[in-house]
Amino acid sequence: MIEMPKPSPPRERLMVYVDGFNLYHGLHDTSGRQHLWLDLVALAQSLRPRHRLVGVKYFTASVLNDPSAQSRQDHYIDALSSLHPEVVKVVLGRYQAKTKRCFECGKEYISYEEKETDVNLATSIVVDALKGDFDAALIISADSDVGPAVKAARLNNPRLFIAAAFPPGRNSQELKTLMPASFRIGSNKIRGAQMDDEFHAAGKQFRRPTKWR
């Protein structure tokens, strides 16, 4: 009698949450602008290849008072969303202008603070976990503010696998203690997950911004 092969168990569903602000500054601080043209879906798949990727949620905020930077950001978001329309979801917070005073000279200046992104990311983790939208989650951030959301998500399912992937140059011992499987993303993973310098998607043409070359 021919023995039939046993069917493979279904792969666990993976949801990825990206702290855009934390990732941007990690990339910028370690390699300038050359790796900002990052394919988040390709990166997620390379980090957890045995899982079935069901979503990448990208949390960021639109740049204020810098039209060139905002244009590059908008182009990047459009490229990423057009390349992976069924997987990528962009969640926008906002920047808020705040007047500060220099301690040394006493002069006032305008500073911009990101608002709502951390709350949006944390809320999404908790809600998705309660809905049972994933079996495993990867949080691309080294911001310890996501810790309470991870704890809340595990209240409903203590065995839920959640890990943080720290952007280059970033680390959080607090998150590492909470999620022992957490790790730092290697530079080879970042280099290997760049979008093509030029490509077409969703009927549009996309090009890596000159300043990001």
Secondary structure, DSSP 8 states (H G I E B T S, - for coil): ------------EEEEEEEHHHHHHHHHHHHTTTT-SB-HHHHHHHHSTTSEEEEEEEEE----S-HHHHHHHHHHHHHHHHHSTTTEEEEE-EEEEEEEE-TTT--EEEEEEEESHHHHHHHHHHHHHHHT--SEEEEE---GGGHHHHHHHHHH-TT-EEEEEE-TT---HHHHHH-TT-EE--HHHHHHTB--SEEEETTEEEE--GGG-
